[in-house]
Amino acid sequence: AAQVMQDRWRRIEREGFARALYPPSCRLCGCPADGDACAVHRLELAETRARCGLCSLPLAAGIGGPGAWPAAPWESSGVGRRRTSWRRCRSCRTQAPGFGRLLALGDYPGELRPWVLALKSAPRPGLVELLAGLLAGRMSTAGWTGTADEPLALVPVPSHHLRRWERGLEPVEQLARSLAPRVGGRLVRALVRRRQTPRQGEPGSGSRSANVVGAFGLARPHWQGVGRVGPRVVLVDDVCGSGSTLSECARELRRAGVERVGALVLGVGSRARRQAGGSP
């Protein structure tokens, strides 16, 4: 017992020395912090609002109680197409999202904005690991995980090669790679971007849906058909604004035979407008 106590005290002293030598700092700005984020950049992701069971957007203020995050796209609603066991927003009652169901870490813009911008600006492995851990927790709570028999296929939304060269990194792919082992999944680079498109919302970019029509295709010969993907397929992106990019990517996967495609993002835009063509 005495030896156990001595070992415990030695471990506490070593940990205290390490904290004094390398004090914890914010993963985003580097300021001193108690954990992974400082007081300014701390992410408060506890959900208190009711959300749509398809697109994750907050429901009307009069609808009380926290709503469950969307069920995994491969799970049935249990009631039927018109009448479901979960609540839907006004948009999804008339027009199903083209990518099935959407799971998000939080709203965008908001407290997630500086984290998303930092993720896309430069290689930062510590920040990728932090965001992947938060996403894995959200996915585990919502049941968006794979199994030994049916692993989860995480398909990152690709950037054009010129944009990858400009940034020097592929942030969404890095996020999906770090996330895969945490949720019983694997990274599948099933898509390529055929042409460079203007950034969504920029002057002269046209409508958001027309901007991405035909912009994506299957990454042959690296990926041939759905045999390597399986029934649990989830698109991964950083932010969902209008949903046009995710809908176009999902359309390409459905053309290849994938029956249901889900979508996973860090932030979902408060003014998102979903494109028709999918099945919840």
C-alpha positions as a Markdown table, in Angstrom:
| # | Residue | x | y | z |
|---|---|---|---|---|
| 1 | Ala | 0.0 | 0.0 | 0.0 |
| 2 | Ala | 2.9 | 2.4 | 0.8 |
| 3 | Gln | 4.5 | 1.7 | -2.5 |
| 4 | Val | 1.2 | 2.4 | -4.3 |
| 5 | Met | 0.9 | 5.7 | -2.5 |
| 6 | Gln | 4.5 | 6.7 | -3.4 |
| 7 | Asp | 3.9 | 5.8 | -7.1 |
| 8 | Arg | 0.7 | 7.9 | -7.1 |
| 9 | Trp | 2.5 | 10.9 | -5.6 |
| 10 | Arg | 5.4 | 10.6 | -8.0 |
| 11 | Arg | 2.9 | 10.6 | -10.9 |
| 12 | Ile | 1.1 | 13.7 | -9.5 |
| 13 | Glu | 4.5 | 15.5 | -9.2 |
| 14 | Arg | 5.4 | 14.6 | -12.8 |
| 15 | Glu | 2.1 | 15.8 | -14.1 |
| 16 | Gly | 2.4 | 19.0 | -12.2 |
| 17 | Phe | 5.9 | 19.6 | -13.5 |
| 18 | Ala | 4.7 | 18.9 | -17.1 |
| 19 | Arg | 1.9 | 21.4 | -16.7 |
| 20 | Ala | 4.3 | 24.0 | -15.4 |
| 21 | Leu | 6.8 | 23.4 | -18.2 |
| 22 | Tyr | 4.1 | 23.1 | -20.9 |
| 23 | Pro | 1.0 | 25.0 | -19.7 |
| 24 | Pro | -2.2 | 24.1 | -21.6 |
| 25 | Ser | -3.2 | 26.6 | -24.3 |
| 26 | Cys | -6.1 | 27.2 | -26.6 |
| 27 | Arg | -5.9 | 25.0 | -29.7 |
| 28 | Leu | -7.1 | 28.0 | -31.8 |
| 29 | Cys | -5.3 | 31.1 | -30.6 |
| 30 | Gly | -2.6 | 29.7 | -28.2 |
| 31 | Cys | -3.7 | 31.7 | -25.2 |
| 32 | Pro | -3.5 | 30.1 | -21.7 |
| 33 | Ala | -6.5 | 27.9 | -21.1 |
| 34 | Asp | -7.8 | 25.3 | -18.7 |
| 35 | Gly | -8.5 | 22.8 | -21.4 |
| 36 | Asp | -8.5 | 22.8 | -25.2 |
| 37 | Ala | -10.0 | 26.3 | -25.6 |
| 38 | Cys | -9.7 | 29.6 | -23.9 |
| 39 | Ala | -12.7 | 31.6 | -22.5 |
| 40 | Val | -13.1 | 33.5 | -25.8 |
| 41 | His | -13.1 | 30.5 | -28.1 |
| 42 | Arg | -14.7 | 27.9 | -25.8 |
| 43 | Leu | -17.3 | 25.8 | -27.7 |
| 44 | Glu | -20.6 | 25.5 | -25.8 |
| 45 | Leu | -22.3 | 22.8 | -27.9 |
| 46 | Ala | -25.0 | 21.7 | -25.4 |
| 47 | Glu | -28.3 | 21.6 | -27.4 |
| 48 | Thr | -31.4 | 23.1 | -25.9 |
| 49 | Arg | -33.5 | 23.8 | -29.0 |
| 50 | Ala | -35.8 | 21.6 | -31.0 |
| 51 | Arg | -34.3 | 20.7 | -34.4 |
| 52 | Cys | -35.5 | 19.3 | -37.6 |
| 53 | Gly | -35.1 | 15.5 | -37.9 |
| 54 | Leu | -33.8 | 15.8 | -41.5 |
| 55 | Cys | -31.7 | 18.9 | -41.9 |
| 56 | Ser | -30.8 | 19.7 | -38.2 |
| 57 | Leu | -32.0 | 23.3 | -38.5 |
| 58 | Pro | -33.6 | 24.8 | -35.4 |
| 59 | Leu | -37.4 | 24.6 | -35.4 |
| 60 | Ala | -39.7 | 27.5 | -34.7 |
| 61 | Ala | -39.2 | 29.2 | -31.3 |
| 62 | Gly | -42.7 | 28.1 | -30.2 |
| 63 | Ile | -41.7 | 24.4 | -30.4 |
| 64 | Gly | -40.2 | 23.7 | -27.0 |
| 65 | Gly | -37.9 | 21.0 | -25.8 |
| 66 | Pro | -34.6 | 19.8 | -27.3 |
| 67 | Gly | -35.2 | 17.8 | -30.4 |
| 68 | Ala | -33.2 | 14.7 | -31.1 |
| 69 | Trp | -30.5 | 14.9 | -33.8 |
| 70 | Pro | -31.4 | 13.3 | -37.1 |
| 71 | Ala | -31.4 | 9.5 | -37.0 |
| 72 | Ala | -28.9 | 7.8 | -39.3 |
| 73 | Pro | -29.9 | 7.8 | -43.0 |
| 74 | Trp | -29.9 | 4.0 | -43.1 |
| 75 | Glu | -32.5 | 3.8 | -40.3 |
| 76 | Ser | -36.2 | 4.0 | -41.2 |
| 77 | Ser | -38.4 | 6.7 | -39.8 |
| 78 | Gly | -40.7 | 4.0 | -38.4 |
| 79 | Val | -44.0 | 5.7 | -39.3 |
| 80 | Gly | -44.0 | 6.6 | -43.0 |
| 81 | Arg | -42.9 | 9.2 | -45.5 |
| 82 | Arg | -45.7 | 11.7 | -44.8 |
| 83 | Arg | -46.0 | 11.1 | -41.0 |
| 84 | Thr | -42.7 | 10.4 | -39.2 |
| 85 | Ser | -41.6 | 9.8 | -35.7 |
| 86 | Trp | -39.6 | 13.0 | -35.6 |
| 87 | Arg | -40.4 | 16.6 | -36.3 |
| 88 | Arg | -39.5 | 18.4 | -39.6 |
| 89 | Cys | -39.0 | 22.1 | -40.4 |
| 90 | Arg | -41.3 | 23.9 | -42.9 |
| 91 | Ser | -38.8 | 23.4 | -45.7 |
| 92 | Cys | -38.4 | 19.7 | -45.2 |
| 93 | Arg | -42.1 | 19.1 | -45.0 |
| 94 | Thr | -42.4 | 20.2 | -48.7 |
| 95 | Gln | -39.0 | 19.3 | -50.1 |
| 96 | Ala | -36.8 | 16.5 | -48.8 |
| 97 | Pro | -33.0 | 17.3 | -48.7 |
| 98 | Gly | -31.1 | 15.9 | -51.6 |
| 99 | Phe | -28.6 | 14.3 | -49.4 |
| 100 | Gly | -30.9 | 12.4 | -47.0 |
| 101 | Arg | -30.3 | 13.5 | -43.4 |
| 102 | Leu | -27.8 | 16.0 | -42.1 |
| 103 | Leu | -25.9 | 15.9 | -38.8 |
| 104 | Ala | -24.1 | 19.0 | -37.6 |
| 105 | Leu | -21.8 | 19.9 | -34.7 |
| 106 | Gly | -23.5 | 23.3 | -34.4 |
| 107 | Asp | -24.8 | 26.4 | -36.2 |
| 108 | Tyr | -22.8 | 28.5 | -38.6 |
| 109 | Pro | -21.8 | 31.3 | -38.4 |
| 110 | Gly | -21.5 | 31.5 | -34.7 |
| 111 | Glu | -18.9 | 30.2 | -32.2 |
| 112 | Leu | -17.8 | 27.6 | -34.8 |
| 113 | Arg | -16.7 | 30.2 | -37.4 |
| 114 | Pro | -13.2 | 30.9 | -36.2 |
| 115 | Trp | -12.6 | 27.1 | -35.8 |
| 116 | Val | -13.7 | 26.4 | -39.4 |
| 117 | Leu | -11.6 | 29.2 | -40.8 |
| 118 | Ala | -8.6 | 28.0 | -38.9 |
| 119 | Leu | -9.1 | 24.5 | -40.1 |
| 120 | Lys | -9.0 | 25.7 | -43.7 |
| 121 | Ser | -6.2 | 28.1 | -43.4 |
| 122 | Ala | -3.2 | 26.0 | -42.5 |
| 123 | Pro | -2.2 | 22.4 | -41.4 |
| 124 | Arg | -3.1 | 22.2 | -37.7 |
| 125 | Pro | -3.2 | 18.5 | -36.5 |
| 126 | Gly | -4.2 | 19.4 | -32.9 |
| 127 | Leu | -7.2 | 21.4 | -34.1 |
| 128 | Val | -8.2 | 18.6 | -36.5 |
| 129 | Glu | -8.0 | 16.1 | -33.6 |
| 130 | Leu | -10.1 | 18.3 | -31.4 |
| 131 | Leu | -12.9 | 18.8 | -34.0 |
| 132 | Ala | -12.9 | 15.1 | -34.9 |
| 133 | Gly | -13.3 | 14.2 | -31.3 |
| 134 | Leu | -16.3 | 16.6 | -30.9 |
| 135 | Leu | -17.9 | 15.2 | -34.1 |
| 136 | Ala | -17.4 | 11.6 | -33.0 |
| 137 | Gly | -19.2 | 12.4 | -29.7 |
| 138 | Arg | -22.1 | 13.9 | -31.6 |
| 139 | Met | -22.2 | 11.0 | -34.0 |
| 140 | Ser | -22.1 | 8.5 | -31.2 |
| 141 | Thr | -25.0 | 10.2 | -29.4 |
| 142 | Ala | -27.1 | 10.2 | -32.6 |
| 143 | Gly | -26.2 | 6.6 | -33.6 |
| 144 | Trp | -24.2 | 7.5 | -36.7 |
| 145 | Thr | -21.6 | 4.8 | -36.2 |
| 146 | Gly | -20.4 | 1.8 | -38.1 |
| 147 | Thr | -20.1 | -1.8 | -37.0 |
| 148 | Ala | -17.7 | -4.7 | -37.7 |
| 149 | Asp | -20.1 | -6.1 | -40.3 |
| 150 | Glu | -21.2 | -2.7 | -41.7 |
| 151 | Pro | -18.4 | -0.1 | -41.4 |
| 152 | Leu | -19.2 | 3.5 | -41.9 |
| 153 | Ala | -17.9 | 4.9 | -45.2 |
| 154 | Leu | -16.9 | 8.5 | -44.8 |
| 155 | Val | -16.7 | 10.3 | -48.2 |
| 156 | Pro | -15.1 | 13.7 | -48.0 |
| 157 | Val | -16.4 | 16.4 | -50.3 |
| 158 | Pro | -13.3 | 17.1 | -52.5 |
| 159 | Ser | -11.7 | 20.4 | -53.4 |
| 160 | His | -10.4 | 21.2 | -56.8 |
| 161 | His | -6.7 | 20.4 | -57.3 |
| 162 | Leu | -5.9 | 24.1 | -57.8 |
| 163 | Arg | -7.5 | 25.1 | -54.5 |
| 164 | Arg | -5.7 | 22.3 | -52.8 |
| 165 | Trp | -2.4 | 23.7 | -54.2 |
| 166 | Glu | -3.4 | 27.2 | -53.1 |
| 167 | Arg | -4.2 | 26.1 | -49.5 |
| 168 | Gly | -1.5 | 23.4 | -49.3 |
| 169 | Leu | -3.9 | 21.0 | -47.6 |
| 170 | Glu | -7.3 | 19.2 | -47.9 |
| 171 | Pro | -9.0 | 20.1 | -44.6 |
| 172 | Val | -12.2 | 18.0 | -45.1 |
| 173 | Glu | -10.2 | 14.9 | -46.0 |
| 174 | Gln | -7.9 | 15.4 | -42.9 |
| 175 | Leu | -11.0 | 15.7 | -40.7 |
| 176 | Ala | -12.6 | 12.6 | -42.2 |
| 177 | Arg | -9.4 | 10.6 | -41.8 |
| 178 | Ser | -9.1 | 11.5 | -38.1 |
| 179 | Leu | -12.8 | 10.8 | -37.5 |
| 180 | Ala | -13.0 | 7.4 | -39.2 |
| 181 | Pro | -11.3 | 5.2 | -36.5 |
| 182 | Arg | -13.4 | 7.0 | -33.8 |
| 183 | Val | -16.8 | 6.0 | -35.3 |
| 184 | Gly | -16.1 | 2.6 | -36.7 |
| 185 | Gly | -15.6 | 3.9 | -40.2 |
| 186 | Arg | -13.1 | 4.3 | -43.0 |
| 187 | Leu | -12.1 | 7.0 | -45.4 |
| 188 | Val | -13.3 | 6.5 | -48.9 |
| 189 | Arg | -12.2 | 9.0 | -51.5 |
| 190 | Ala | -15.1 | 8.2 | -53.8 |
| 191 | Leu | -15.5 | 11.6 | -55.4 |
| 192 | Val | -13.4 | 14.1 | -57.4 |
| 193 | Arg | -14.1 | 17.7 | -58.4 |
| 194 | Arg | -14.2 | 17.9 | -62.2 |
| 195 | Arg | -14.0 | 21.7 | -62.4 |
| 196 | Gln | -13.2 | 24.6 | -60.3 |
| 197 | Thr | -16.3 | 26.6 | -59.2 |
| 198 | Pro | -16.6 | 30.1 | -57.7 |
| 199 | Arg | -17.0 | 30.1 | -53.9 |
| 200 | Gln | -20.6 | 29.9 | -53.0 |
| 201 | Gly | -22.1 | 33.3 | -52.5 |
| 202 | Glu | -19.4 | 35.3 | -54.3 |
| 203 | Pro | -20.4 | 38.0 | -56.8 |
| 204 | Gly | -20.8 | 36.5 | -60.2 |
| 205 | Ser | -21.1 | 32.9 | -58.9 |
| 206 | Gly | -24.7 | 32.5 | -60.1 |
| 207 | Ser | -27.2 | 30.5 | -58.2 |
| 208 | Arg | -25.9 | 28.1 | -55.6 |
| 209 | Ser | -27.4 | 25.0 | -57.3 |
| 210 | Ala | -26.3 | 26.0 | -60.8 |
| 211 | Asn | -22.8 | 26.7 | -59.5 |
| 212 | Val | -22.1 | 23.0 | -58.7 |
| 213 | Val | -24.0 | 21.2 | -61.4 |
| 214 | Gly | -21.7 | 18.7 | -63.0 |
| 215 | Ala | -18.8 | 19.8 | -60.8 |
| 216 | Phe | -18.3 | 16.3 | -59.2 |
| 217 | Gly | -17.7 | 12.8 | -60.4 |
| 218 | Leu | -16.7 | 9.4 | -59.3 |
| 219 | Ala | -13.0 | 8.9 | -58.6 |
| 220 | Arg | -12.3 | 6.1 | -61.1 |
| 221 | Pro | -10.3 | 3.8 | -61.3 |
| 222 | His | -9.7 | 4.1 | -57.5 |
| 223 | Trp | -13.4 | 3.5 | -56.8 |
| 224 | Gln | -15.6 | 1.2 | -58.8 |
| 225 | Gly | -19.2 | 0.9 | -57.8 |
| 226 | Val | -20.8 | 0.5 | -54.3 |
| 227 | Gly | -19.1 | -2.8 | -53.4 |
| 228 | Arg | -16.3 | -1.0 | -51.6 |
| 229 | Val | -18.6 | 1.4 | -49.9 |
| 230 | Gly | -21.5 | -0.5 | -48.3 |
| 231 | Pro | -24.9 | 0.6 | -47.1 |
| 232 | Arg | -23.7 | 3.2 | -44.5 |
| 233 | Val | -22.4 | 6.1 | -46.5 |
| 234 | Val | -21.9 | 9.6 | -45.1 |
| 235 | Leu | -20.6 | 12.7 | -46.9 |
| 236 | Val | -18.3 | 14.9 | -44.9 |
| 237 | Asp | -17.9 | 18.7 | -45.4 |
| 238 | Asp | -17.0 | 21.7 | -43.3 |
| 239 | Val | -20.1 | 23.8 | -43.6 |
| 240 | Cys | -23.6 | 23.4 | -45.2 |
| 241 | Gly | -24.9 | 26.7 | -46.5 |
| 242 | Ser | -27.6 | 26.0 | -49.1 |
| 243 | Gly | -27.0 | 22.3 | -49.3 |
| 244 | Ser | -26.3 | 22.5 | -53.1 |
| 245 | Thr | -22.8 | 21.0 | -52.9 |
| 246 | Leu | -23.9 | 18.1 | -50.7 |
| 247 | Ser | -26.9 | 17.4 | -52.9 |
| 248 | Glu | -24.8 | 17.3 | -56.0 |
| 249 | Cys | -22.3 | 14.9 | -54.3 |
| 250 | Ala | -25.1 | 12.7 | -53.1 |
| 251 | Arg | -26.6 | 12.6 | -56.6 |
| 252 | Glu | -23.4 | 11.2 | -58.0 |
| 253 | Leu | -23.3 | 8.5 | -55.3 |
| 254 | Arg | -26.9 | 7.5 | -56.0 |
| 255 | Arg | -26.2 | 7.3 | -59.7 |
| 256 | Ala | -23.5 | 4.7 | -58.8 |
| 257 | Gly | -26.1 | 2.7 | -56.8 |
| 258 | Val | -25.8 | 4.0 | -53.2 |
| 259 | Glu | -29.4 | 3.9 | -51.9 |
| 260 | Arg | -29.2 | 6.4 | -49.0 |
| 261 | Val | -26.6 | 9.0 | -48.4 |
| 262 | Gly | -26.2 | 11.0 | -45.2 |
| 263 | Ala | -24.2 | 14.2 | -44.6 |
| 264 | Leu | -22.0 | 15.3 | -41.7 |
| 265 | Val | -20.8 | 18.9 | -41.3 |
| 266 | Leu | -19.2 | 21.0 | -38.6 |
| 267 | Gly | -21.7 | 23.9 | -39.1 |
| 268 | Val | -25.1 | 24.2 | -40.7 |
| 269 | Gly | -26.1 | 27.6 | -42.0 |
| 270 | Ser | -29.2 | 29.2 | -40.4 |
| 271 | Arg | -30.5 | 30.2 | -43.8 |
| 272 | Ala | -29.9 | 26.9 | -45.5 |
| 273 | Arg | -32.1 | 25.9 | -48.4 |
| 274 | Arg | -32.2 | 22.3 | -49.3 |
| 275 | Gln | -32.3 | 20.9 | -52.9 |
| 276 | Ala | -34.9 | 18.4 | -53.8 |
| 277 | Gly | -34.1 | 15.0 | -55.1 |
| 278 | Gly | -33.4 | 12.8 | -52.1 |
| 279 | Ser | -35.2 | 10.5 | -49.9 |
| 280 | Pro | -35.3 | 10.8 | -46.1 |
